[in-house]
Amino acid sequence: MVKNQQQQKEEETKRLVQFIEDNNLWVDNINIDLYVSQGAE
């Protein structure tokens, strides 16, 4: 059962990455300082 869930997650990840690539949805310019508080490194 766990192995089946892992396979499903891997397939879902592949489909998601393909969708993002097909639609040019990758975000390259994230300023991490806007989302991470001081000392969280």
mmCIF file as Biopython writes it, N, C-alpha, C and O atoms, coordinates in Angstrom:
data_model
#
loop_
_atom_site.group_PDB
_atom_site.id
_atom_site.type_symbol
_atom_site.label_atom_id
_atom_site.label_alt_id
_atom_site.label_comp_id
_atom_site.label_asym_id
_atom_site.label_entity_id
_atom_site.label_seq_id
_atom_site.pdbx_PDB_ins_code
_atom_site.Cartn_x
_atom_site.Cartn_y
_atom_site.Cartn_z
_atom_site.occupancy
_atom_site.B_iso_or_equiv
_atom_site.auth_seq_id
_atom_site.auth_asym_id
_atom_site.pdbx_PDB_model_num
ATOM 1   N N  . MET A ? 1  ? 0.819  -1.194 0.000   1.0 0.0 1  A 1 
ATOM 2   C CA . MET A ? 1  ? 0.000  0.000  0.000   1.0 0.0 1  A 1 
ATOM 3   C C  . MET A ? 1  ? 0.867  1.263  0.000   1.0 0.0 1  A 1 
ATOM 4   O O  . MET A ? 1  ? 0.599  2.199  -0.754  1.0 0.0 1  A 1 
ATOM 5   N N  . VAL A ? 2  ? 1.897  1.291  0.837   1.0 0.0 2  A 1 
ATOM 6   C CA . VAL A ? 2  ? 2.786  2.453  0.894   1.0 0.0 2  A 1 
ATOM 7   C C  . VAL A ? 2  ? 3.522  2.611  -0.436  1.0 0.0 2  A 1 
ATOM 8   O O  . VAL A ? 2  ? 3.694  3.728  -0.924  1.0 0.0 2  A 1 
ATOM 9   N N  . LYS A ? 3  ? 3.948  1.507  -1.011  1.0 0.0 3  A 1 
ATOM 10  C CA . LYS A ? 3  ? 4.658  1.561  -2.287  1.0 0.0 3  A 1 
ATOM 11  C C  . LYS A ? 3  ? 3.738  2.115  -3.377  1.0 0.0 3  A 1 
ATOM 12  O O  . LYS A ? 3  ? 4.177  2.905  -4.212  1.0 0.0 3  A 1 
ATOM 13  N N  . ASN A ? 4  ? 2.485  1.712  -3.374  1.0 0.0 4  A 1 
ATOM 14  C CA . ASN A ? 4  ? 1.514  2.209  -4.343  1.0 0.0 4  A 1 
ATOM 15  C C  . ASN A ? 4  ? 1.305  3.711  -4.173  1.0 0.0 4  A 1 
ATOM 16  O O  . ASN A ? 4  ? 1.228  4.436  -5.165  1.0 0.0 4  A 1 
ATOM 17  N N  . GLN A ? 5  ? 1.214  4.189  -2.932  1.0 0.0 5  A 1 
ATOM 18  C CA . GLN A ? 5  ? 1.052  5.622  -2.682  1.0 0.0 5  A 1 
ATOM 19  C C  . GLN A ? 5  ? 2.266  6.392  -3.173  1.0 0.0 5  A 1 
ATOM 20  O O  . GLN A ? 5  ? 2.131  7.478  -3.737  1.0 0.0 5  A 1 
ATOM 21  N N  . GLN A ? 6  ? 3.450  5.834  -2.960  1.0 0.0 6  A 1 
ATOM 22  C CA . GLN A ? 6  ? 4.683  6.490  -3.411  1.0 0.0 6  A 1 
ATOM 23  C C  . GLN A ? 6  ? 4.696  6.594  -4.924  1.0 0.0 6  A 1 
ATOM 24  O O  . GLN A ? 6  ? 5.073  7.631  -5.471  1.0 0.0 6  A 1 
ATOM 25  N N  . GLN A ? 7  ? 4.291  5.537  -5.605  1.0 0.0 7  A 1 
ATOM 26  C CA . GLN A ? 7  ? 4.254  5.560  -7.065  1.0 0.0 7  A 1 
ATOM 27  C C  . GLN A ? 7  ? 3.258  6.605  -7.561  1.0 0.0 7  A 1 
ATOM 28  O O  . GLN A ? 7  ? 3.522  7.300  -8.542  1.0 0.0 7  A 1 
ATOM 29  N N  . GLN A ? 8  ? 2.117  6.715  -6.886  1.0 0.0 8  A 1 
ATOM 30  C CA . GLN A ? 8  ? 1.123  7.712  -7.270  1.0 0.0 8  A 1 
ATOM 31  C C  . GLN A ? 8  ? 1.664  9.118  -7.083  1.0 0.0 8  A 1 
ATOM 32  O O  . GLN A ? 8  ? 1.438  9.987  -7.925  1.0 0.0 8  A 1 
ATOM 33  N N  . LYS A ? 9  ? 2.380  9.353  -5.983  1.0 0.0 9  A 1 
ATOM 34  C CA . LYS A ? 9  ? 2.954  10.673 -5.736  1.0 0.0 9  A 1 
ATOM 35  C C  . LYS A ? 9  ? 3.997  11.014 -6.793  1.0 0.0 9  A 1 
ATOM 36  O O  . LYS A ? 9  ? 4.051  12.147 -7.271  1.0 0.0 9  A 1 
ATOM 37  N N  . GLU A ? 10 ? 4.816  10.050 -7.156  1.0 0.0 10 A 1 
ATOM 38  C CA . GLU A ? 10 ? 5.838  10.292 -8.167  1.0 0.0 10 A 1 
ATOM 39  C C  . GLU A ? 10 ? 5.198  10.615 -9.514  1.0 0.0 10 A 1 
ATOM 40  O O  . GLU A ? 10 ? 5.658  11.518 -10.214 1.0 0.0 10 A 1 
ATOM 41  N N  . GLU A ? 11 ? 4.139  9.888  -9.886  1.0 0.0 11 A 1 
ATOM 42  C CA . GLU A ? 11 ? 3.449  10.141 -11.139 1.0 0.0 11 A 1 
ATOM 43  C C  . GLU A ? 11 ? 2.761  11.503 -11.106 1.0 0.0 11 A 1 
ATOM 44  O O  . GLU A ? 11 ? 2.775  12.230 -12.099 1.0 0.0 11 A 1 
ATOM 45  N N  . GLU A ? 12 ? 2.169  11.846 -9.987  1.0 0.0 12 A 1 
ATOM 46  C CA . GLU A ? 12 ? 1.525  13.151 -9.843  1.0 0.0 12 A 1 
ATOM 47  C C  . GLU A ? 12 ? 2.550  14.275 -9.977  1.0 0.0 12 A 1 
ATOM 48  O O  . GLU A ? 12 ? 2.279  15.295 -10.611 1.0 0.0 12 A 1 
ATOM 49  N N  . THR A ? 13 ? 3.714  14.089 -9.385  1.0 0.0 13 A 1 
ATOM 50  C CA . THR A ? 13 ? 4.782  15.087 -9.471  1.0 0.0 13 A 1 
ATOM 51  C C  . THR A ? 13 ? 5.223  15.265 -10.916 1.0 0.0 13 A 1 
ATOM 52  O O  . THR A ? 13 ? 5.414  16.393 -11.371 1.0 0.0 13 A 1 
ATOM 53  N N  . LYS A ? 14 ? 5.385  14.165 -11.640 1.0 0.0 14 A 1 
ATOM 54  C CA . LYS A ? 14 ? 5.784  14.244 -13.047 1.0 0.0 14 A 1 
ATOM 55  C C  . LYS A ? 14 ? 4.744  15.009 -13.863 1.0 0.0 14 A 1 
ATOM 56  O O  . LYS A ? 14 ? 5.098  15.847 -14.694 1.0 0.0 14 A 1 
ATOM 57  N N  . ARG A ? 15 ? 3.466  14.723 -13.628 1.0 0.0 15 A 1 
ATOM 58  C CA . ARG A ? 15 ? 2.408  15.408 -14.373 1.0 0.0 15 A 1 
ATOM 59  C C  . ARG A ? 15 ? 2.371  16.893 -14.025 1.0 0.0 15 A 1 
ATOM 60  O O  . ARG A ? 15 ? 2.162  17.734 -14.899 1.0 0.0 15 A 1 
ATOM 61  N N  . LEU A ? 16 ? 2.572  17.212 -12.759 1.0 0.0 16 A 1 
ATOM 62  C CA . LEU A ? 16 ? 2.568  18.607 -12.331 1.0 0.0 16 A 1 
ATOM 63  C C  . LEU A ? 16 ? 3.725  19.377 -12.952 1.0 0.0 16 A 1 
ATOM 64  O O  . LEU A ? 16 ? 3.535  20.487 -13.450 1.0 0.0 16 A 1 
ATOM 65  N N  . VAL A ? 17 ? 4.908  18.804 -12.926 1.0 0.0 17 A 1 
ATOM 66  C CA . VAL A ? 17 ? 6.078  19.455 -13.527 1.0 0.0 17 A 1 
ATOM 67  C C  . VAL A ? 17 ? 5.850  19.662 -15.022 1.0 0.0 17 A 1 
ATOM 68  O O  . VAL A ? 17 ? 6.189  20.716 -15.560 1.0 0.0 17 A 1 
ATOM 69  N N  . GLN A ? 18 ? 5.283  18.670 -15.691 1.0 0.0 18 A 1 
ATOM 70  C CA . GLN A ? 18 ? 5.016  18.800 -17.123 1.0 0.0 18 A 1 
ATOM 71  C C  . GLN A ? 18 ? 4.010  19.912 -17.395 1.0 0.0 18 A 1 
ATOM 72  O O  . GLN A ? 18 ? 4.176  20.679 -18.343 1.0 0.0 18 A 1 
ATOM 73  N N  . PHE A ? 19 ? 2.976  20.005 -16.574 1.0 0.0 19 A 1 
ATOM 74  C CA . PHE A ? 19 ? 1.983  21.060 -16.719 1.0 0.0 19 A 1 
ATOM 75  C C  . PHE A ? 19 ? 2.622  22.434 -16.546 1.0 0.0 19 A 1 
ATOM 76  O O  . PHE A ? 19 ? 2.354  23.352 -17.321 1.0 0.0 19 A 1 
ATOM 77  N N  . ILE A ? 20 ? 3.465  22.570 -15.531 1.0 0.0 20 A 1 
ATOM 78  C CA . ILE A ? 20 ? 4.142  23.842 -15.263 1.0 0.0 20 A 1 
ATOM 79  C C  . ILE A ? 20 ? 5.047  24.212 -16.433 1.0 0.0 20 A 1 
ATOM 80  O O  . ILE A ? 20 ? 5.075  25.369 -16.851 1.0 0.0 20 A 1 
ATOM 81  N N  . GLU A ? 21 ? 5.783  23.245 -16.960 1.0 0.0 21 A 1 
ATOM 82  C CA . GLU A ? 21 ? 6.662  23.515 -18.090 1.0 0.0 21 A 1 
ATOM 83  C C  . GLU A ? 21 ? 5.866  23.876 -19.335 1.0 0.0 21 A 1 
ATOM 84  O O  . GLU A ? 21 ? 6.222  24.812 -20.051 1.0 0.0 21 A 1 
ATOM 85  N N  . ASP A ? 22 ? 4.790  23.138 -19.597 1.0 0.0 22 A 1 
ATOM 86  C CA . ASP A ? 22 ? 3.971  23.393 -20.791 1.0 0.0 22 A 1 
ATOM 87  C C  . ASP A ? 22 ? 3.352  24.784 -20.774 1.0 0.0 22 A 1 
ATOM 88  O O  . ASP A ? 22 ? 3.152  25.393 -21.825 1.0 0.0 22 A 1 
ATOM 89  N N  . ASN A ? 23 ? 3.051  25.282 -19.586 1.0 0.0 23 A 1 
ATOM 90  C CA . ASN A ? 23 ? 2.373  26.574 -19.458 1.0 0.0 23 A 1 
ATOM 91  C C  . ASN A ? 23 ? 3.285  27.694 -18.982 1.0 0.0 23 A 1 
ATOM 92  O O  . ASN A ? 23 ? 2.822  28.788 -18.657 1.0 0.0 23 A 1 
ATOM 93  N N  . ASN A ? 24 ? 4.585  27.416 -18.941 1.0 0.0 24 A 1 
ATOM 94  C CA . ASN A ? 24 ? 5.588  28.404 -18.552 1.0 0.0 24 A 1 
ATOM 95  C C  . ASN A ? 24 ? 5.221  29.084 -17.233 1.0 0.0 24 A 1 
ATOM 96  O O  . ASN A ? 24 ? 5.154  30.310 -17.154 1.0 0.0 24 A 1 
ATOM 97  N N  . LEU A ? 25 ? 4.987  28.277 -16.207 1.0 0.0 25 A 1 
ATOM 98  C CA . LEU A ? 25 ? 4.545  28.793 -14.915 1.0 0.0 25 A 1 
ATOM 99  C C  . LEU A ? 25 ? 5.640  28.820 -13.843 1.0 0.0 25 A 1 
ATOM 100 O O  . LEU A ? 25 ? 5.363  29.163 -12.693 1.0 0.0 25 A 1 
ATOM 101 N N  . TRP A ? 26 ? 6.859  28.470 -14.199 1.0 0.0 26 A 1 
ATOM 102 C CA . TRP A ? 26 ? 7.931  28.516 -13.207 1.0 0.0 26 A 1 
ATOM 103 C C  . TRP A ? 26 ? 8.174  29.962 -12.784 1.0 0.0 26 A 1 
ATOM 104 O O  . TRP A ? 26 ? 8.142  30.872 -13.612 1.0 0.0 26 A 1 
ATOM 105 N N  . VAL A ? 27 ? 8.415  30.164 -11.509 1.0 0.0 27 A 1 
ATOM 106 C CA . VAL A ? 27 ? 8.705  31.498 -10.978 1.0 0.0 27 A 1 
ATOM 107 C C  . VAL A ? 27 ? 10.186 31.525 -10.611 1.0 0.0 27 A 1 
ATOM 108 O O  . VAL A ? 27 ? 10.635 30.763 -9.755  1.0 0.0 27 A 1 
ATOM 109 N N  . ASP A ? 28 ? 10.934 32.400 -11.257 1.0 0.0 28 A 1 
ATOM 110 C CA . ASP A ? 28 ? 12.387 32.452 -11.076 1.0 0.0 28 A 1 
ATOM 111 C C  . ASP A ? 28 ? 12.854 33.602 -10.191 1.0 0.0 28 A 1 
ATOM 112 O O  . ASP A ? 28 ? 13.992 33.592 -9.722  1.0 0.0 28 A 1 
ATOM 113 N N  . ASN A ? 29 ? 12.020 34.567 -9.960  1.0 0.0 29 A 1 
ATOM 114 C CA . ASN A ? 29 ? 12.480 35.780 -9.278  1.0 0.0 29 A 1 
ATOM 115 C C  . ASN A ? 29 ? 11.816 35.966 -7.914  1.0 0.0 29 A 1 
ATOM 116 O O  . ASN A ? 29 ? 11.248 37.025 -7.646  1.0 0.0 29 A 1 
ATOM 117 N N  . ILE A ? 30 ? 11.879 34.969 -7.067  1.0 0.0 30 A 1 
ATOM 118 C CA . ILE A ? 30 ? 11.295 35.064 -5.729  1.0 0.0 30 A 1 
ATOM 119 C C  . ILE A ? 30 ? 12.317 35.690 -4.781  1.0 0.0 30 A 1 
ATOM 120 O O  . ILE A ? 30 ? 13.461 35.242 -4.703  1.0 0.0 30 A 1 
ATOM 121 N N  . ASN A ? 31 ? 11.898 36.713 -4.073  1.0 0.0 31 A 1 
ATOM 122 C CA . ASN A ? 31 ? 12.739 37.320 -3.047  1.0 0.0 31 A 1 
ATOM 123 C C  . ASN A ? 31 ? 12.445 36.596 -1.735  1.0 0.0 31 A 1 
ATOM 124 O O  . ASN A ? 31 ? 11.429 36.855 -1.091  1.0 0.0 31 A 1 
ATOM 125 N N  . ILE A ? 32 ? 13.328 35.698 -1.350  1.0 0.0 32 A 1 
ATOM 126 C CA . ILE A ? 32 ? 13.116 34.853 -0.178  1.0 0.0 32 A 1 
ATOM 127 C C  . ILE A ? 32 ? 12.968 35.677 1.097   1.0 0.0 32 A 1 
ATOM 128 O O  . ILE A ? 32 ? 12.342 35.223 2.054   1.0 0.0 32 A 1 
ATOM 129 N N  . ASP A ? 33 ? 13.533 36.877 1.120   1.0 0.0 33 A 1 
ATOM 130 C CA . ASP A ? 33 ? 13.448 37.736 2.304   1.0 0.0 33 A 1 
ATOM 131 C C  . ASP A ? 33 ? 12.009 38.177 2.595   1.0 0.0 33 A 1 
ATOM 132 O O  . ASP A ? 33 ? 11.687 38.540 3.727   1.0 0.0 33 A 1 
ATOM 133 N N  . LEU A ? 34 ? 11.159 38.146 1.590   1.0 0.0 34 A 1 
ATOM 134 C CA . LEU A ? 34 ? 9.763  38.521 1.796   1.0 0.0 34 A 1 
ATOM 135 C C  . LEU A ? 34 ? 8.958  37.420 2.494   1.0 0.0 34 A 1 
ATOM 136 O O  . LEU A ? 34 ? 7.858  37.673 2.985   1.0 0.0 34 A 1 
ATOM 137 N N  . TYR A ? 35 ? 9.501  36.202 2.539   1.0 0.0 35 A 1 
ATOM 138 C CA . TYR A ? 35 ? 8.747  35.058 3.040   1.0 0.0 35 A 1 
ATOM 139 C C  . TYR A ? 35 ? 9.373  34.361 4.250   1.0 0.0 35 A 1 
ATOM 140 O O  . TYR A ? 35 ? 8.716  33.570 4.927   1.0 0.0 35 A 1 
ATOM 141 N N  . VAL A ? 36 ? 10.625 34.655 4.512   1.0 0.0 36 A 1 
ATOM 142 C CA . VAL A ? 36 ? 11.328 34.000 5.621   1.0 0.0 36 A 1 
ATOM 143 C C  . VAL A ? 36 ? 11.709 35.060 6.645   1.0 0.0 36 A 1 
ATOM 144 O O  . VAL A ? 36 ? 12.350 36.056 6.309   1.0 0.0 36 A 1 
ATOM 145 N N  . SER A ? 37 ? 11.315 34.845 7.882   1.0 0.0 37 A 1 
ATOM 146 C CA . SER A ? 37 ? 11.630 35.832 8.914   1.0 0.0 37 A 1 
ATOM 147 C C  . SER A ? 37 ? 13.075 35.694 9.361   1.0 0.0 37 A 1 
ATOM 148 O O  . SER A ? 37 ? 13.724 34.679 9.106   1.0 0.0 37 A 1 
ATOM 149 N N  . GLN A ? 38 ? 13.563 36.709 10.019  1.0 0.0 38 A 1 
ATOM 150 C CA . GLN A ? 38 ? 14.935 36.742 10.501  1.0 0.0 38 A 1 
ATOM 151 C C  . GLN A ? 38 ? 15.188 35.583 11.450  1.0 0.0 38 A 1 
ATOM 152 O O  . GLN A ? 38 ? 14.366 35.304 12.323  1.0 0.0 38 A 1 
ATOM 153 N N  . GLY A ? 39 ? 16.314 34.910 11.286  1.0 0.0 39 A 1 
ATOM 154 C CA . GLY A ? 39 ? 16.689 33.797 12.157  1.0 0.0 39 A 1 
ATOM 155 C C  . GLY A ? 39 ? 16.118 32.459 11.723  1.0 0.0 39 A 1 
ATOM 156 O O  . GLY A ? 39 ? 16.339 31.453 12.397  1.0 0.0 39 A 1 
ATOM 157 N N  . ALA A ? 40 ? 15.399 32.420 10.627  1.0 0.0 40 A 1 
ATOM 158 C CA . ALA A ? 40 ? 14.802 31.168 10.187  1.0 0.0 40 A 1 
ATOM 159 C C  . ALA A ? 40 ? 15.686 30.401 9.204   1.0 0.0 40 A 1 
ATOM 160 O O  . ALA A ? 40 ? 15.239 29.433 8.589   1.0 0.0 40 A 1 
ATOM 161 N N  . GLU A ? 41 ? 16.919 30.825 9.060   1.0 0.0 41 A 1 
ATOM 162 C CA . GLU A ? 41 ? 17.809 30.195 8.083   1.0 0.0 41 A 1 
ATOM 163 C C  . GLU A ? 41 ? 18.273 28.857 8.536   1.0 0.0 41 A 1 
ATOM 164 O O  . GLU A ? 41 ? 19.030 28.194 7.826   1.0 0.0 41 A 1 
#
